[in-house]
C-alpha cells in the first residue's frame, strides 16, 4: 500500500495489525506514518511502559525480541519500533524470522527501512507477513500541497506565490522543505503568515543561487557556465542525484511553459498552470523559446540515462553529470 495520511489513519484505527513495515525513499513520510501510529496507540501516561524504539544496527535482535514478547502495562497494546532493518545481516534475520512468523497479539512491531530488495527471501517474507506501507517520493505537482500541509502543522500559512517560491528554491525533498519552514517559523515569529520576502531572506543563499545558476545555464545552453556551476555545487557537497532532480524539474517546467503557451495561457494564469512563481516566469518564457520538442525529448532521455548511471556507478558521478551538461548544452 502506498502511504496516504487519511487512508493510513483509517486503516490502523479500523484494524490494527501486529506487524507493520514502513519503507521507502521519503523519510518525511515515514516519520509521518510513525507519528500516526504513536498518536493512535501510545498514550502519554503509558508511554514509558509500553513504547520502545530501536535502531536495528545498534541493538541485538534478542533484546528487541525480549521487549516485543513482554506484556503491556495498563493498556492492551505495546508498540515497538525497529528502524533501518535494511542494515540487518543474515544472522539477524534468522533470529527475528520466527517472531515474524508468529507475532505476539499484544504487541505492535513497526519495522522501517529506506530500501528493501524484494528479491531477497527475508525481505519478501516480511512484505508478505506485515502490513507494508511504501513511502514514495511525491510527484513534483504534489509538492505545493505538501508545503501547505507541513506549514499548517507548524501553525503557519503561506500564499500561493510563497509556496511556489519555496518549491522553486528547495525542490521536492520534503525533509528539506520541513527544515526550511522551521527556519522561517523562527524568522517570522510572532507572525504566522509567510511572505515572498521572508522566503527570499531565509532560504540558504549559496545553495539556492548555485542551483539556480546551473538550471539557468542549462536552460540558456551555456555550457561553460553550467560546468562551472556544477563544479561549485559539487565542491559544496550537494548531492549528485539531488542536482539531477532539480535540473529535471527545470526542464519539466520549460516543457510545461511551451504546452501552456500553446493553449493560450499568459501571465499569472500561465504561472499558476505550470507551478512557478511569477517572479521567475519571464525567465522561463525566454528560455522556452530556445527549446523545441526534439531538444526536450532528448534531454529527458539524457536525464534518465544519467540517473541510471549515477545509481549504478556512484564513484564516477561527477563524470556522468559533466557528460550530461556537455550533451545537453550542445
CORMO-V301636 format. One record per residue. N is the residue number from 1. RES is the residue in one small letter. PHI is phi as a letter, one per 30 degrees, with the letter a starting at -180 (none if undefined). OMEGA is omega in whole degrees, -180 to 180 (* if undefined). Layout:
# CORMO-V301636
n->{N	N}
res->{RES	RES}
phi->{PHI	PHI}
omega->{OMEGA	OMEGA}
This chain:
# CORMO-V301636
n->{1	2	3	4	5	6	7	8	9	10	11	12	13	14	15	16	17	18	19	20	21	22	23	24	25	26	27	28	29	30	31	32	33	34	35	36	37	38	39	40	41	42	43	44	45	46	47	48	49	50	51	52	53	54	55	56	57	58	59	60	61	62	63	64	65	66	67	68	69	70	71	72	73	74	75	76	77	78	79	80	81	82	83	84	85	86	87	88	89	90	91	92	93	94	95	96	97	98	99	100	101	102	103	104	105	106	107	108	109	110	111	112	113	114	115	116	117	118	119	120	121	122	123	124	125	126	127	128	129	130	131	132	133	134	135	136	137	138	139	140	141	142	143	144	145	146	147	148	149	150	151	152	153	154	155	156	157	158	159	160	161	162	163	164	165	166	167	168	169	170	171	172	173	174	175	176	177	178	179	180	181	182	183	184	185	186	187	188	189	190	191	192	193	194	195	196	197	198	199	200	201	202	203	204	205	206	207	208	209	210	211	212	213	214	215	216	217	218	219	220	221	222	223	224	225	226	227	228	229	230	231	232	233	234	235	236	237	238	239	240	241	242	243	244	245	246	247	248	249	250	251	252	253	254	255	256	257	258	259	260	261	262	263	264	265	266	267	268	269	270	271	272	273	274	275	276	277	278	279	280	281	282	283	284	285	286	287	288	289	290	291	292	293	294	295	296	297	298	299	300	301	302	303	304	305	306	307	308	309	310	311	312	313	314	315	316	317	318	319	320	321	322	323	324	325	326	327	328	329	330}
res->{x	x	x	x	x	x	x	x	x	x	x	x	x	x	x	x	x	x	x	x	x	x	x	x	x	x	x	x	x	x	x	x	x	x	x	x	x	x	x	x	x	x	x	x	x	x	x	x	x	x	x	x	x	x	x	x	x	x	x	x	x	x	x	x	x	x	x	x	x	x	x	x	x	x	x	x	x	x	x	x	x	x	x	x	x	x	x	x	x	x	x	x	x	x	x	x	x	x	x	x	x	x	x	x	x	x	x	x	x	x	x	x	x	x	x	x	x	x	x	x	x	x	x	x	x	x	x	x	x	x	x	x	x	x	x	x	x	x	x	x	x	x	x	x	x	x	x	x	x	x	x	x	x	x	x	x	x	x	x	x	x	x	x	x	x	x	x	x	x	x	x	x	x	x	x	x	x	x	x	x	x	x	x	x	x	x	x	x	x	x	x	x	x	x	x	x	x	x	x	x	x	x	x	x	x	x	x	x	x	x	x	x	x	x	x	x	x	x	x	x	x	x	x	x	x	x	x	x	x	x	x	x	x	x	x	x	x	x	x	x	x	x	x	x	x	x	x	x	x	x	x	x	x	x	x	x	x	x	x	x	x	x	x	x	x	x	x	x	x	x	x	x	x	x	x	x	x	x	x	x	x	x	x	x	x	x	x	x	x	x	x	x	x	x	x	x	x	x	x	x	x	x	x	x	x	x	x	x	x	x	x	x	x	x	x	x	x	x	x	x	x	x	x	x	x	x	x	x	x	x}
phi->{none	d	d	b	e	d	d	d	e	d	d	d	d	d	a	d	c	d	b	b	b	c	b	k	d	c	d	d	d	d	d	d	d	d	d	d	d	d	d	d	c	c	d	d	d	c	e	d	c	b	b	b	b	b	c	e	d	c	b	e	d	d	d	d	d	e	d	d	c	d	d	d	c	i	b	d	b	c	c	b	c	b	c	i	d	d	d	d	c	d	d	d	d	d	d	d	d	e	d	d	d	b	d	d	d	c	b	c	c	c	c	b	a	d	b	b	c	d	d	d	e	d	d	d	d	d	d	d	d	c	d	c	b	c	c	d	d	d	d	e	d	c	d	e	d	d	d	d	d	d	d	d	d	d	i	c	b	b	d	d	d	d	d	d	d	d	d	d	d	c	j	c	d	d	d	d	d	d	d	d	d	d	d	d	d	d	d	c	e	d	d	b	c	d	c	e	d	d	d	d	d	c	d	e	d	d	d	d	d	d	d	d	d	d	d	d	d	d	d	c	i	c	d	d	d	d	d	d	d	d	d	d	d	d	d	c	i	d	d	d	d	d	d	d	d	d	d	e	d	d	d	d	d	e	d	d	d	d	d	d	d	d	d	j	d	b	h	d	d	d	e	d	d	c	i	b	d	e	d	c	d	e	d	d	d	d	d	d	d	c	c	d	d	d	d	d	d	d	d	d	d	d	d	d	d	d	d	d	d	d	d	c	b	d	d	c	d	d	d	d	d	d	d	d	d	d	d	d	d	c}
omega->{176	-173	172	-171	-177	-179	-179	179	-179	-177	-177	177	-178	-174	179	-179	-180	-178	174	174	179	-174	176	-175	-172	-175	179	-180	175	178	178	180	178	-180	179	179	-179	-179	-176	-170	-176	178	180	-176	-177	-175	-177	-177	-167	178	177	179	-178	167	-172	-175	-176	-173	176	-179	179	178	178	180	179	-180	-178	-178	176	-180	178	178	174	177	-177	-172	171	178	179	179	178	-172	174	-179	174	177	-180	173	-176	179	178	180	178	-179	-175	-171	177	177	178	177	-176	-175	177	179	176	180	171	178	-178	177	173	179	176	-180	176	176	-174	177	-179	-175	-176	179	-180	-179	180	178	179	-173	-174	168	-173	-179	-177	-179	-179	174	-179	172	-175	-177	177	-174	178	177	-178	176	178	-179	-178	178	-179	177	-180	-178	-178	172	-179	178	-174	178	-180	178	178	-180	176	178	-179	-177	-167	-177	-169	179	-174	178	177	179	179	180	-179	177	175	176	180	179	179	-176	-174	-178	9	176	176	-179	179	177	180	-179	178	-179	-179	-178	-168	-173	-174	-173	-175	-178	-178	-176	-179	179	178	-179	179	-180	-180	-179	178	178	-180	-180	180	-173	-176	-180	-180	179	178	179	178	179	179	179	-179	180	177	174	179	-180	-176	179	177	177	-178	179	-180	177	178	179	-180	-179	177	179	178	178	-180	179	-179	-179	-178	178	178	-180	175	-180	179	172	-176	177	178	180	-179	-176	-178	175	176	177	176	180	-175	-172	-177	180	178	180	179	-179	-176	179	-177	-179	175	-175	-180	180	179	180	179	-180	178	176	178	177	180	179	-179	178	178	-179	179	-176	-180	-179	-175	-179	179	-171	-178	180	180	-179	178	179	178	-179	-179	-179	-174	-178	-175	*}
